[in-house]
Amino acid sequence: MLQNTGKLGGCTIFITGASRGIGKAIALKAARDGANVVIAAKTADPHPKLPGTIYTAAAEIEAAGGKALPCIVDVRDEKQINEAVEQAVEKFGGELQHLKCLIFLALRWVIICPLSSVVLLTGIDILVNNASAINLTGTLETPMKKVDLMLGINLRGTYLTSKLCIPHLLKSKNPHILNLSPPINLNPIWFKNHTAYTMAKYGMSMCVLGMAEEFKGSIAVNALWPKTAIQTAAMDMLGGSGIGKQCRKVEIMADAAYAILKKPTSFTGQFVIDEDILKKEGIKEFDVYAVEPGHPLLPDFFLDQQPEDLAKQMEEHGATPAFKSGKADSAATGPISDMFNIIRGILSPDIVKTTGAVYRFDLSGEHAGVWYIDLKNDAGSAGSGDPPAKADVVMTLDSADFIKMFGGRLKPTMAFMSGKLKIKGDMGLAIKLEKMMAMMKSKL
């Protein structure tokens, strides 16, 4: 891992969404240098599903050697951001460190000693726009409430927080803005399955493009994005069981952010990938960042790597990528009816009770057709044709990929992220289907 150098000691860092995940990891990395950290996040009270609050994060930051200022902030609320900025300036701004002289003022006389070794803190030196909202659904399936949420937090929140921090950043010796956003990739594959999310996330990236040029020479403005999926509470909720071992830890993003923030302001307008910058910093061993060292890693969104090259890379580690080109082997293209015979064999009242959903599968390819699994009514049922009750979740995919997915050779998350699997309906219920898939492994 990247070692701390102390370069961020005494700096004040304003981080949105810093109560957990990547934001908190960046805060803790800076705290080990002795930085002041403003935790600007919404979670003041414990969340039933997500770990941490602004106050627990503050305690960890101070235990790591930094100073913390927890602020309740919804980045969509201009007043709340403004108040947090003012609190940061009041608490951390204008302090004198390393004093080696005294200034005495009295009525008509002034005695001034040399100020060469005095460091005047300006209030805010670094802004990290980390807060983000995600909803991976298509245009017809995305409620406008979710669209407004993503645009409000990702795009507007980033722009607004930057706007309010910039006057203070301009007074800093080495100011930085770092947005957790991807390089702008116009490949349609990154739009078609979740247009609203891509628009919102790219809005953060467009802030980098514009502000880096606008404040060139004064403030460094960059973006950071992971090469692989990162294990966070949000990823666990999206990916379901088993997703963690396909991820890296948040520490890789913290180390990459640290590498950027200690650079001079001439390093600006860059869209940095975590692994790439750490390699330039001399890091050669990346298994230390893996949740499960040696396990194949899930590529993150928005990074163009040729599907054939990526498939080869994943297969070298024993994975079966959903995006591999070419015809599937005979084992993966067996009759769908055979698979449903196995599914019917494991149905039970317990599965129905814990799942509570009806699934419809619209299959294309060699064995095209409509199939269903009812895990909501009676003891459950499965078969061809329309389900006996309205489907809670509709999954659309190739029949060969269906066989792979239920056979345990294709992760549903990988299929969804690569565009092979389209889901309409309740994402939470879709994730529950993984329990049945896990049970089927022993039957195959």
Secondary structure per residue as TSV (DSSP state, phi and psi in degrees):
chain	resnum	aa	ss	phi	psi
A	1	M	-	360.0	159.6
A	2	L	-	-74.6	128.5
A	3	Q	-	-79.8	146.6
A	4	N	-	-73.1	144.9
A	5	T	-	-114.7	-11.1
A	6	G	S	88.1	0.8
A	7	K	T	-66.7	-20.3
A	8	L	T	-97.4	6.3
A	9	G	T	-59.2	129.7
A	10	G	T	82.6	-11.8
A	11	C	-	-75.4	150.0
A	12	T	E	-106.9	123.6
A	13	I	E	-116.8	122.9
A	14	F	E	-99.4	113.5
A	15	I	E	-121.1	122.3
A	16	T	E	-83.8	144.6
A	17	G	T	64.0	39.1
A	18	A	T	-96.4	11.4
A	19	S	T	-79.1	-14.6
A	20	R	S	-160.7	175.0
A	21	G	H	62.7	-142.9
A	22	I	H	-63.2	-40.8
A	23	G	H	-58.2	-45.5
A	24	K	H	-67.7	-37.0
A	25	A	H	-62.1	-40.9
A	26	I	H	-64.6	-40.2
A	27	A	H	-61.5	-44.3
A	28	L	H	-67.6	-36.8
A	29	K	H	-62.0	-45.0
A	30	A	H	-67.3	-35.9
A	31	A	H	-62.2	-32.4
A	32	R	T	-67.2	-17.3
A	33	D	T	-87.3	-10.3
A	34	G	T	92.1	28.5
A	35	A	-	-79.8	159.7
A	36	N	E	-94.5	130.0
A	37	V	E	-122.7	125.4
A	38	V	E	-95.3	115.9
A	39	I	E	-94.1	98.5
A	40	A	E	-101.4	96.2
A	41	A	E	-150.0	168.1
A	42	K	S	-86.0	-27.8
A	43	T	-	-79.2	99.2
A	44	A	-	-97.2	-31.5
A	45	D	S	-110.2	150.1
A	46	P	-	-54.5	136.0
A	47	H	-	-90.9	141.3
A	48	P	S	-63.9	-25.9
A	49	K	S	-117.2	-23.2
A	50	L	S	-110.4	140.5
A	51	P	-	-80.8	151.5
A	52	G	-	86.2	151.5
A	53	T	-	-134.1	175.5
A	54	I	H	-64.4	-26.1
A	55	Y	H	-81.8	-38.0
A	56	T	H	-68.4	-36.1
A	57	A	H	-64.4	-40.7
A	58	A	H	-60.8	-41.1
A	59	A	H	-63.2	-40.8
A	60	E	H	-66.7	-39.8
A	61	I	H	-63.5	-44.0
A	62	E	H	-70.2	-32.8
A	63	A	H	-67.4	-27.9
A	64	A	T	-81.7	-9.0
A	65	G	T	114.5	2.2
A	66	G	-	-102.5	-178.9
A	67	K	E	-112.0	142.4
A	68	A	E	-125.9	145.5
A	69	L	E	-130.9	98.2
A	70	P	E	-78.4	128.5
A	71	C	E	-130.0	129.8
A	72	I	E	-76.3	112.2
A	73	V	-	-139.4	125.0
A	74	D	-	-100.8	115.7
A	75	V	T	-65.9	-5.4
A	76	R	T	-84.9	-10.1
A	77	D	-	-104.1	106.8
A	78	E	H	-59.7	-39.1
A	79	K	H	-63.5	-44.1
A	80	Q	H	-65.0	-40.8
A	81	I	H	-64.5	-45.6
A	82	N	H	-59.1	-42.3
A	83	E	H	-65.7	-39.3
A	84	A	H	-65.6	-40.8
A	85	V	H	-63.1	-44.6
A	86	E	H	-63.3	-40.1
A	87	Q	H	-63.3	-40.1
A	88	A	H	-63.5	-44.9
A	89	V	H	-65.1	-40.5
A	90	E	H	-66.7	-40.7
A	91	K	H	-77.7	-43.1
A	92	F	H	-110.0	-11.8
A	93	G	T	-87.9	149.2
A	94	G	T	77.2	6.0
A	95	E	-	-79.4	150.4
A	96	L	E	-107.5	125.4
A	97	Q	E	-113.0	157.4
A	98	H	S	55.7	44.1
A	99	L	-	-67.4	127.5
A	100	K	-	-125.1	14.2
A	101	C	S	-153.0	170.7
A	102	L	-	-127.2	147.7
A	103	I	E	-118.2	120.6
A	104	F	E	-113.3	126.8
A	105	L	E	-118.6	134.9
A	106	A	E	-156.9	117.7
A	107	L	T	37.3	-93.8
A	108	R	T	-108.2	9.5
A	109	W	E	-136.0	150.7
A	110	V	E	-135.8	130.5
A	111	I	E	-112.3	119.4
A	112	I	E	-120.4	127.6
A	113	C	-	-99.6	162.2
A	114	P	-	-56.7	139.3
A	115	L	-	-107.8	19.7
A	116	S	T	-62.5	-27.2
A	117	S	T	-105.9	13.1
A	118	V	-	-92.8	130.6
A	119	V	E	-107.0	118.1
A	120	L	E	-96.2	115.3
A	121	L	-	-76.9	136.4
A	122	T	-	-96.8	-5.5
A	123	G	S	113.8	-60.5
A	124	I	-	-136.7	126.6
A	125	D	S	-109.0	-28.2
A	126	I	E	-141.2	137.1
A	127	L	E	-119.2	127.5
A	128	V	E	-115.3	111.4
A	129	N	E	-87.8	92.9
A	130	N	-	-107.0	-27.9
A	131	A	-	-57.0	135.7
A	132	S	-	-158.4	152.9
A	133	A	-	-124.4	145.8
A	134	I	-	-135.8	139.6
A	135	N	-	-152.2	105.5
A	136	L	-	-93.7	71.3
A	137	T	-	-132.4	160.0
A	138	G	-	-74.8	176.6
A	139	T	T	-59.1	-47.0
A	140	L	T	-73.6	-23.0
A	141	E	T	-94.7	-3.8
A	142	T	S	-100.8	110.6
A	143	P	-	-63.2	149.0
A	144	M	H	-62.0	-26.0
A	145	K	H	-60.5	-40.1
A	146	K	H	-71.4	-38.5
A	147	V	H	-60.2	-48.1
A	148	D	H	-62.5	-37.4
A	149	L	H	-62.7	-48.6
A	150	M	H	-66.4	-44.6
A	151	L	I	-66.7	-36.8
A	152	G	I	-67.1	-41.6
A	153	I	I	-83.3	-54.0
A	154	N	I	-68.3	-54.9
A	155	L	I	-84.2	-63.0
A	156	R	I	-64.5	-42.2
A	157	G	I	-61.2	-41.2
A	158	T	H	-65.5	-46.1
A	159	Y	H	-63.5	-45.7
A	160	L	H	-66.7	-45.9
A	161	T	H	-62.8	-40.2
A	162	S	H	-62.2	-46.3
A	163	K	H	-57.4	-41.2
A	164	L	H	-79.2	-23.6
A	165	C	H	-88.7	-27.4
A	166	I	H	-55.5	-42.8
A	167	P	H	-56.0	-33.1
A	168	H	H	-82.3	-36.9
A	169	L	H	-61.0	-36.0
A	170	L	T	-63.1	-17.6
A	171	K	T	-91.9	-7.7
A	172	S	S	-81.2	157.1
A	173	K	S	-73.6	-37.2
A	174	N	S	-142.4	68.4
A	175	P	-	-76.3	145.4
A	176	H	E	-136.8	145.1
A	177	I	E	-119.7	128.7
A	178	L	E	-126.1	119.3
A	179	N	E	-102.6	133.9
A	180	L	-	-85.1	84.0
A	181	S	-	-150.0	158.9
A	182	P	-	-88.2	164.6
A	183	P	-	-62.8	145.4
A	184	I	-	-78.3	106.3
A	185	N	-	-109.5	116.1
A	186	L	-	-90.1	12.9
A	187	N	-	-62.6	123.7
A	188	P	T	-57.0	-21.0
A	189	I	H	-61.1	-26.9
A	190	W	H	-87.3	2.6
A	191	F	H	-112.4	-38.8
A	192	K	H	-63.3	-30.6
A	193	N	T	-94.7	-14.5
A	194	H	-	-159.2	62.9
A	195	T	H	-55.8	-45.2
A	196	A	H	-63.1	-44.4
A	197	Y	H	-63.2	-43.7
A	198	T	H	-62.9	-43.2
A	199	M	H	-57.3	-45.9
A	200	A	H	-67.3	-42.2
A	201	K	H	-70.5	-40.0
A	202	Y	H	-66.8	-24.2
A	203	G	H	-60.8	-38.2
A	204	M	H	-63.9	-40.1
A	205	S	H	-68.5	-34.7
A	206	M	H	-67.4	-30.6
A	207	C	H	-60.9	-37.7
A	208	V	H	-63.7	-49.1
A	209	L	H	-57.0	-49.2
A	210	G	H	-71.7	-47.9
A	211	M	H	-72.7	-30.8
A	212	A	H	-61.8	-40.1
A	213	E	H	-76.2	-39.8
A	214	E	H	-63.3	-38.4
A	215	F	T	-113.0	26.5
A	216	K	T	-58.4	131.9
A	217	G	T	90.5	-12.9
A	218	S	T	-116.4	-45.9
A	219	I	-	-134.3	132.2
A	220	A	E	-80.4	128.4
A	221	V	E	-126.9	116.5
A	222	N	E	-137.7	169.0
A	223	A	E	-122.2	150.3
A	224	L	E	-131.0	136.6
A	225	W	E	-143.9	143.5
A	226	P	-	-81.6	148.4
A	227	K	S	-74.9	-32.1
A	228	T	B	-123.5	169.7
A	229	A	-	-62.3	145.2
A	230	I	B	-113.8	134.2
A	231	Q	-	-74.7	110.8
A	232	T	-	-136.0	171.6
A	233	A	H	-60.3	-38.3
A	234	A	H	-64.3	-41.9
A	235	M	H	-65.5	-39.5
A	236	D	H	-61.5	-38.5
A	237	M	H	-70.9	-37.3
A	238	L	H	-77.5	-38.4
A	239	G	H	-92.9	-18.9
A	240	G	-	75.4	-165.8
A	241	S	T	-66.2	142.5
A	242	G	T	86.0	-6.7
A	243	I	-	-71.3	-31.2
A	244	G	G	-56.6	-42.2
A	245	K	G	-70.3	-10.2
A	246	Q	G	-93.2	5.3
A	247	C	S	-114.7	166.5
A	248	R	B	-101.3	163.9
A	249	K	-	-79.1	160.8
A	250	V	T	-63.9	-20.0
A	251	E	H	-61.8	-26.9
A	252	I	H	-68.3	-35.5
A	253	M	H	-72.7	-35.0
A	254	A	H	-65.0	-42.8
A	255	D	H	-65.3	-40.5
A	256	A	H	-66.0	-41.0
A	257	A	H	-62.3	-42.2
A	258	Y	H	-60.6	-41.4
A	259	A	H	-61.9	-35.4
A	260	I	H	-74.5	-45.7
A	261	L	H	-70.9	-17.9
A	262	K	T	-91.4	0.9
A	263	K	S	-82.5	160.1
A	264	P	-	-71.0	166.4
A	265	T	T	-67.3	-12.6
A	266	S	T	-68.4	-18.9
A	267	F	S	-85.1	95.2
A	268	T	-	-148.2	158.6
A	269	G	S	71.3	21.3
A	270	Q	-	-101.2	141.5
A	271	F	E	-105.8	99.6
A	272	V	E	-96.2	136.7
A	273	I	E	-100.0	133.1
A	274	D	H	-51.4	-50.7
A	275	E	H	-64.2	-38.1
A	276	D	H	-62.7	-47.4
A	277	I	H	-70.4	-32.3
A	278	L	H	-70.8	-32.0
A	279	K	H	-62.7	-40.4
A	280	K	H	-67.4	-24.4
A	281	E	T	-83.7	-0.6
A	282	G	T	98.4	4.4
A	283	I	-	-76.6	126.5
A	284	K	-	-115.6	-25.7
A	285	E	-	-103.2	113.8
A	286	F	-	-107.3	-7.0
A	287	D	G	-62.3	-24.9
A	288	V	G	-63.3	-23.3
A	289	Y	G	-89.1	-11.3
A	290	A	B	-76.7	141.9
A	291	V	S	-64.4	-42.4
A	292	E	S	-129.5	94.6
A	293	P	T	-51.6	134.2
A	294	G	T	91.4	-16.0
A	295	H	S	-78.7	144.0
A	296	P	-	-59.1	141.9
A	297	L	-	-102.8	146.7
A	298	L	-	-84.5	119.9
A	299	P	B	-64.3	146.2
A	300	D	-	-84.5	168.9
A	301	F	T	-64.6	158.5
A	302	F	T	73.7	2.4
A	303	L	-	-103.2	118.4
A	304	D	-	-80.6	115.0
A	305	Q	-	-132.5	134.9
A	306	Q	-	-54.3	130.1
A	307	P	H	-52.0	-38.8
A	308	E	H	-65.4	-42.2
A	309	D	H	-66.8	-41.0
A	310	L	H	-67.4	-40.2
A	311	A	H	-61.8	-42.4
A	312	K	H	-62.7	-43.7
A	313	Q	H	-61.6	-43.1
A	314	M	H	-68.8	-39.9
A	315	E	H	-67.5	-28.1
A	316	E	T	-62.2	-21.9
A	317	H	T	-107.1	13.0
A	318	G	T	87.5	13.0
A	319	A	-	-94.1	163.4
A	320	T	-	-120.7	90.7
A	321	P	-	-66.1	140.1
A	322	A	T	-71.2	-21.6
A	323	F	T	-96.1	10.3
A	324	K	-	-63.1	132.3
A	325	S	-	-82.2	167.1
A	326	G	S	96.6	170.2
A	327	K	-	-79.8	139.6
A	328	A	-	-71.2	157.5
A	329	D	-	-74.3	170.3
A	330	S	G	-62.8	-33.6
A	331	A	G	-64.8	-30.3
A	332	A	G	-85.7	-10.6
A	333	T	G	-115.3	24.8
A	334	G	S	-66.3	164.7
A	335	P	-	-56.8	136.7
A	336	I	H	-62.6	-32.8
A	337	S	H	-61.3	-36.3
A	338	D	H	-62.0	-40.3
A	339	M	H	-65.7	-38.6
A	340	F	H	-71.9	-25.4
A	341	N	H	-63.2	-40.0
A	342	I	H	-67.4	-42.0
A	343	I	H	-59.9	-44.9
A	344	R	H	-62.8	-29.3
A	345	G	H	-71.4	-18.1
A	346	I	H	-109.4	2.6
A	347	L	-	-65.6	141.4
A	348	S	-	-156.0	159.3
A	349	P	H	-58.5	-32.8
A	350	D	H	-64.1	-43.7
A	351	I	H	-63.5	-41.6
A	352	V	H	-62.6	-43.4
A	353	K	H	-64.3	-41.4
A	354	T	H	-82.3	-16.4
A	355	T	H	-99.8	-60.5
A	356	G	-	65.3	47.3
A	357	A	E	-152.0	153.6
A	358	V	E	-111.2	130.3
A	359	Y	E	-116.5	136.7
A	360	R	E	-117.8	139.4
A	361	F	E	-120.7	115.8
A	362	D	E	-97.7	102.1
A	363	L	E	-100.1	140.3
A	364	S	E	-116.6	-177.1
A	365	G	S	89.4	-150.9
A	366	E	T	-62.8	-35.2
A	367	H	T	-119.3	57.2
A	368	A	-	-64.8	148.5
A	369	G	E	160.1	177.3
A	370	V	E	-111.4	130.5
A	371	W	E	-134.2	166.0
A	372	Y	E	-146.4	158.6
A	373	I	E	-133.5	119.6
A	374	D	E	-101.2	105.8
A	375	L	E	-113.9	37.8
A	376	K	S	-129.9	-29.6
A	377	N	S	-117.9	139.7
A	378	D	T	52.1	-129.6
A	379	A	T	-96.7	8.6
A	380	G	-	90.9	154.9
A	381	S	E	-155.3	163.2
A	382	A	E	-155.9	146.1
A	383	G	E	173.2	-166.9
A	384	S	E	-91.4	159.4
A	385	G	S	89.7	-174.3
A	386	D	S	-69.6	147.5
A	387	P	-	-67.0	154.7
A	388	P	S	-68.9	-17.0
A	389	A	S	-132.7	165.5
A	390	K	-	-58.5	133.3
A	391	A	-	-73.9	134.3
A	392	D	S	-81.0	-28.6
A	393	V	E	-137.6	132.4
A	394	V	E	-115.9	122.8
A	395	M	E	-111.9	130.0
A	396	T	E	-117.3	123.6
A	397	L	E	-164.0	170.0
A	398	D	E	-72.0	145.2
A	399	S	H	-61.4	-34.6
A	400	A	H	-65.1	-38.1
A	401	D	H	-71.0	-30.9
A	402	F	H	-61.5	-45.8
A	403	I	H	-60.2	-45.7
A	404	K	H	-62.4	-42.2
A	405	M	H	-66.7	-46.4
A	406	F	H	-77.8	-15.4
A	407	G	T	-89.3	0.9
A	408	G	T	82.3	11.1
A	409	R	S	-105.3	2.7
A	410	L	S	-143.4	117.2
A	411	K	-	-68.8	129.5
A	412	P	H	-55.6	-36.6
A	413	T	H	-63.3	-43.6
A	414	M	H	-63.5	-42.4
A	415	A	H	-62.1	-41.9
A	416	F	H	-68.2	-46.8
A	417	M	H	-66.1	-30.0
A	418	S	T	-87.6	-1.8
A	419	G	T	88.9	1.2
A	420	K	S	-75.1	-29.4
A	421	L	-	-116.0	125.8
A	422	K	E	-110.0	135.4
A	423	I	E	-122.5	129.7
A	424	K	E	-121.5	126.9
A	425	G	E	121.4	-151.5
A	426	D	-	-79.2	112.7
A	427	M	H	-65.7	-34.6
A	428	G	H	-62.2	-41.8
A	429	L	H	-70.3	-31.8
A	430	A	H	-62.0	-41.6
A	431	I	H	-64.3	-33.1
A	432	K	H	-62.0	-24.5
A	433	L	T	-65.1	-19.7
A	434	E	H	-61.3	-28.6
A	435	K	H	-61.1	-41.8
A	436	M	H	-66.3	-40.7
A	437	M	H	-60.4	-39.2
A	438	A	H	-64.8	-38.2
A	439	M	H	-67.6	-27.8
A	440	M	H	-74.9	-19.9
A	441	K	G	-57.1	-38.7
A	442	S	G	-74.7	-12.8
A	443	K	G	-94.8	-9.3
A	444	L	-	-98.8	360.0
